């Protein structure tokens, strides 16, 4: 069972993640969208979206440091175990709380605003369950590891995580990890499997081109109605 849960299952989820995105892009390009609902309701969205997205950025940054960066590297930089633990707990709780608060607001909005709820697919509803479970377990693990005795996940969870992507899996490491971390990892990989079939695909469609795109030039139809003020840069008159 440990071999299936901590070796076979992660690779199955990652395979679905990759193949599912390819399939979705090839056969459902018009559905590759976040299905923006800002026009339906903006007040709750204005609070929930920044809380969720900025909190999630902090959560991702914490996971990159905690899972991808080996413990020996931080020690080589002179970062003590106590200092790392303090930053991880405080930063993790703040980022996790912001992400959870934002998610609660967004789910409440999606459930109570009729047009927004109508635009929610069954896969999106399932995704919210997995996403909420991952966030709650992450906060619980952070609290439990610091409250009920010091537990260093960088001794087993982090090496196991890296071994999966280095194609040198070591399921025995995760088999000895705390139950909360085991559940957190399994549900997180399950979320990866659901990812291609939900609105989460919009993560890979960030409008980076807006940063470098040229100015849009508007031409007046009535020469006599042109203003007397000098046009700003990018709004200069062009010849026809």
C-alpha positions as CSV (number, residue, x, y, z in Angstrom):
1,X,0.0,0.0,0.0
2,X,2.8,2.4,0.8
3,X,4.3,1.8,-2.6
4,X,1.0,2.5,-4.3
5,X,0.2,5.6,-2.3
6,X,3.7,7.3,-2.3
7,X,5.1,6.0,-5.6
8,X,2.4,4.9,-8.1
9,X,-0.3,7.4,-7.2
10,X,1.9,10.5,-7.5
11,X,3.2,9.5,-10.9
12,X,-0.4,8.7,-12.1
13,X,-1.5,12.2,-11.0
14,X,1.4,13.9,-12.7
15,X,0.7,11.9,-15.9
16,X,-2.9,13.0,-15.8
17,X,-1.7,16.6,-15.2
18,X,0.5,16.6,-18.3
19,X,-1.7,14.6,-20.7
20,X,-4.8,16.3,-19.4
21,X,-3.5,19.8,-20.2
22,X,-2.4,18.7,-23.7
23,X,-5.9,17.2,-24.3
24,X,-7.7,20.3,-23.0
25,X,-5.6,22.7,-25.1
26,X,-6.0,20.6,-28.2
27,X,-9.7,19.8,-28.0
28,X,-11.2,22.5,-25.7
29,X,-9.4,25.8,-26.5
30,X,-12.5,27.9,-26.1
31,X,-13.0,26.4,-22.7
32,X,-9.4,27.2,-21.6
33,X,-10.5,30.1,-19.5
34,X,-11.1,31.2,-15.9
35,X,-14.7,32.0,-16.9
36,X,-14.5,35.4,-15.4
37,X,-17.6,36.5,-13.4
38,X,-16.5,40.0,-12.5
39,X,-19.5,41.5,-14.4
40,X,-21.9,39.6,-12.2
41,X,-20.5,40.6,-8.8
42,X,-17.5,42.8,-7.9
43,X,-17.7,43.6,-4.1
44,X,-16.9,40.2,-2.7
45,X,-14.5,39.5,-5.6
46,X,-12.5,42.7,-4.8
47,X,-11.7,41.3,-1.4
48,X,-11.6,37.5,-2.0
49,X,-9.4,37.5,-5.1
50,X,-6.4,39.4,-3.8
51,X,-6.5,37.6,-0.5
52,X,-6.5,34.2,-2.2
53,X,-4.0,34.9,-5.0
54,X,-1.4,36.8,-2.9
55,X,-1.7,34.4,-0.1
56,X,-1.3,31.5,-2.5
57,X,1.9,33.1,-3.8
58,X,3.3,33.1,-0.3
59,X,2.2,29.5,0.2
60,X,3.9,28.4,-3.0
61,X,7.1,30.3,-2.1
62,X,7.1,28.6,1.3
63,X,6.7,25.1,-0.3
64,X,9.5,25.8,-2.8
65,X,11.9,26.7,0.1
66,X,10.7,23.9,2.3
67,X,10.4,21.1,-0.3
68,X,12.8,21.9,-3.1
69,X,15.7,23.5,-1.2
70,X,17.6,20.8,0.8
71,X,18.1,21.3,4.5
72,X,21.9,21.2,4.0
73,X,21.7,24.3,1.7
74,X,20.0,26.5,4.3
75,X,22.5,25.3,6.9
76,X,25.4,26.1,4.6
77,X,24.0,29.7,4.3
78,X,24.2,30.0,8.1
79,X,20.4,29.8,8.7
80,X,19.9,28.0,12.0
81,X,17.1,25.4,12.5
82,X,15.3,27.7,15.0
83,X,15.4,30.7,12.6
84,X,14.2,28.6,9.7
85,X,11.4,27.1,11.9
86,X,10.3,30.5,13.1
87,X,10.1,32.0,9.7
88,X,8.3,29.0,8.2
89,X,5.7,28.9,11.0
90,X,4.9,32.6,11.1
91,X,5.1,33.1,7.3
92,X,3.2,29.9,6.6
93,X,0.4,30.7,9.0
94,X,0.0,34.3,7.6
95,X,0.0,33.1,4.0
96,X,-2.2,30.1,4.7
97,X,-4.8,32.2,6.6
98,X,-5.0,34.8,3.8
99,X,-5.4,32.0,1.2
100,X,-8.1,30.3,3.3
101,X,-10.0,33.5,3.9
102,X,-9.9,34.4,0.3
103,X,-11.1,31.0,-0.7
104,X,-14.0,31.1,1.8
105,X,-15.1,34.5,0.3
106,X,-14.8,33.3,-3.3
107,X,-16.7,30.1,-2.5
108,X,-19.4,32.0,-0.6
109,X,-19.7,34.4,-3.6
110,X,-19.9,31.5,-6.1
111,X,-22.6,29.8,-4.0
112,X,-24.8,32.8,-3.3
113,X,-24.6,34.8,-6.5
114,X,-26.9,33.1,-9.0
115,X,-25.2,33.8,-12.3
116,X,-21.8,33.0,-10.8
117,X,-23.1,29.7,-9.4
118,X,-24.6,28.8,-12.8
119,X,-21.2,29.2,-14.4
120,X,-19.6,26.7,-12.0
121,X,-19.0,23.2,-13.4
122,X,-19.1,20.0,-11.4
123,X,-15.3,19.6,-11.8
124,X,-14.8,23.1,-10.4
125,X,-16.9,22.2,-7.3
126,X,-14.8,19.1,-6.7
127,X,-11.7,21.2,-7.2
128,X,-12.8,23.6,-4.5
129,X,-13.2,20.6,-2.1
130,X,-9.7,19.4,-2.8
131,X,-8.2,22.9,-2.7
132,X,-9.9,23.7,0.6
133,X,-8.7,20.4,2.1
134,X,-5.1,21.0,1.0
135,X,-5.1,24.5,2.6
136,X,-6.7,23.4,5.8
137,X,-4.3,20.4,6.2
138,X,-1.4,22.7,5.4
139,X,-2.3,25.1,8.2
140,X,-3.0,22.2,10.6
141,X,0.4,20.6,9.9
142,X,2.1,24.0,10.5
143,X,0.4,24.4,13.8
144,X,0.8,20.8,14.9
145,X,4.5,20.6,14.0
146,X,5.2,23.6,16.2
147,X,2.7,23.0,19.0
148,X,2.7,19.2,19.7
149,X,6.5,18.7,19.6
150,X,9.0,19.8,16.9
151,X,8.6,17.8,13.7
152,X,11.1,18.4,10.9
153,X,9.4,17.5,7.6
154,X,12.7,18.3,5.8
155,X,14.0,14.9,7.1
156,X,11.5,12.8,5.2
157,X,8.7,14.7,3.3
158,X,11.1,17.0,1.4
159,X,13.6,14.3,0.3
160,X,10.6,12.1,-0.8
161,X,9.1,15.0,-2.8
162,X,12.4,15.7,-4.5
163,X,12.9,12.0,-5.2
164,X,9.7,11.9,-7.2
165,X,10.8,14.5,-9.6
166,X,14.4,13.2,-9.8
167,X,12.9,9.9,-10.9
168,X,14.6,8.2,-8.0
169,X,11.5,7.6,-5.8
170,X,11.8,6.7,-2.2
171,X,8.3,5.9,-0.9
172,X,9.7,4.5,2.4
173,X,10.6,8.1,3.4
174,X,6.9,9.2,3.2
175,X,5.7,6.0,4.8
176,X,7.4,7.1,8.0
177,X,6.1,10.7,7.9
178,X,3.3,12.1,10.1
179,X,-0.2,11.3,9.0
180,X,-1.2,14.9,8.5
181,X,1.7,15.4,6.0
182,X,0.8,12.1,4.2
183,X,-2.8,13.3,3.7
184,X,-1.7,16.7,2.7
185,X,0.6,15.3,0.0
186,X,-1.9,12.8,-1.3
187,X,-4.7,15.3,-1.6
188,X,-2.3,17.8,-3.2
189,X,-1.4,15.2,-5.9
190,X,-5.1,14.5,-6.4
191,X,-5.6,18.2,-7.0
192,X,-2.9,18.1,-9.7
193,X,-4.9,15.3,-11.4
194,X,-8.0,17.5,-11.4
195,X,-6.2,20.6,-12.5
196,X,-6.5,20.2,-16.3
197,X,-10.3,19.8,-16.2
198,X,-11.1,22.9,-14.1
199,X,-10.8,26.6,-14.3
200,X,-7.2,26.3,-12.8
201,X,-5.9,26.0,-16.4
202,X,-5.9,29.8,-16.6
203,X,-2.7,29.7,-14.5
204,X,-0.9,28.9,-17.7
205,X,-2.5,31.7,-19.7
206,X,-1.2,34.7,-17.8
207,X,-1.5,37.8,-20.2
208,X,2.2,38.6,-20.1
209,X,2.0,40.0,-23.6
210,X,0.2,43.1,-22.2
211,X,3.4,44.3,-20.7
212,X,5.2,44.6,-24.1
213,X,2.4,45.2,-26.5
214,X,2.4,48.5,-28.5
215,X,0.1,51.4,-27.8
216,X,-3.3,51.3,-29.4
217,X,-3.7,54.4,-31.6
218,X,-7.2,56.0,-31.8
219,X,-7.9,58.3,-34.7
220,X,-10.4,61.1,-34.5
221,X,-13.2,61.1,-37.1
222,X,-13.8,64.9,-36.6
223,X,-10.7,67.0,-37.2
224,X,-12.5,70.1,-35.9
225,X,-13.2,68.5,-32.5
226,X,-9.5,67.9,-31.7
227,X,-8.4,69.3,-28.3
228,X,-5.9,72.1,-27.9
229,X,-3.8,70.3,-25.3
230,X,-0.6,68.6,-26.4
231,X,-1.2,64.9,-26.7
232,X,0.6,62.6,-24.2
233,X,3.2,60.1,-25.4
234,X,1.6,57.3,-27.3
235,X,-1.4,59.4,-28.3
236,X,0.3,61.6,-30.9
237,X,-1.7,62.2,-34.1
238,X,-0.7,60.0,-37.0
239,X,-1.1,60.9,-40.6
240,X,-3.7,59.1,-42.7
